[in-house]
Amino acid sequence: MDTCIESCHGPQVASGRARGGRATQQDELVCLHDPGEDARLLVLADGMGGDGAGELASAGVIQVARQLWQQGGWREQPGALFLEALCQDAHTELRRRGERLASGEPHSTVVALLIRGRRVCWAHVGDSRLYRFQGERLLGCTEDHSVAQLKLRRGELVHEQLADDPDQHKLLRGLGGPQPPQVDHGCATLRAGQTFALCSDGVWERLSARELGCYARRRDQSAAMHEALTLALQRGGEQGDNVALILARAGGARRWWRGGRLWSAVFDRAAGR
């Protein structure tokens, strides 16, 4: 597994991805930071579609996230409005990219977390997830937009069966396609000791919420991220899915970013290695 790590000042955040047993890497992520505004944007996307459409889709989502962050609209807009614009603009970009493809149509999930001071907002479409923890307690998790999640809500499944259900990968919502996406939103007040995990289905299908919470609480977020991805890859086996994960932990009660460091790592593992 090839590793490239870079660090800079900021909150304690660790991010990484690995190809697993797949021929291509369709998971993408980005961690953006504005220290002057005490703000952070974390975005993770899982692309779908053959003939390179999946990679094109997730890269398009991340490109739009970078562009909107640089434009600075998040400074004037409410967090939920900024994240809605991110999702809708990314959808439009995927439609535009699809016009250039001879075959295959780019689609993607997205999960995004915007942190400004002590206010956090998140948005998601598809089955990439955001977990929120307070110490050892799970505060909440985004609800997948999948047929399997619908079966769970109807009582046809128990939660432990969700990851292995054959309908788990049948999504009811996504970026790309003819209709604008319906985006789910949430907001909360950031408190000391809170942690977050953003991940693609290749991670949450292999790691429990309890395991993700333990990794997110670790003091060394870089080592925790390495271990979590390695475990997900081992459990996925030779035919395992792409995996992508962002871990983030709040610092002191007054400021999120106090005394932390940003760690960003990308793993690209050759198939079968």
Secondary structure, 3 states (H helix, E strand, C coil): CEEEEEEEECCEEEEEEECCCCCCCCEEEEEEEEHHHCEEEEEEEEEECCCCHHHHHHHHHHHHHHHHHHHCHHHCCCHHHHHHHHHHHHHHHHHHHHCCCCCCCCEECEEEEEEECCEEEEEEECCCEEEEEECCEEEEECCCCEHHHHHHHCCCCCHHHCCCCCCCCCECCCECCCCCCCCEEEEEECCCCEEEEEECHHHHCCCCHHHHHHHHHCCCHHHHHHHHHHHHHHHHCCCCCCEEEEEEECCCCCCCCCCCEEEEEEEECCCCC
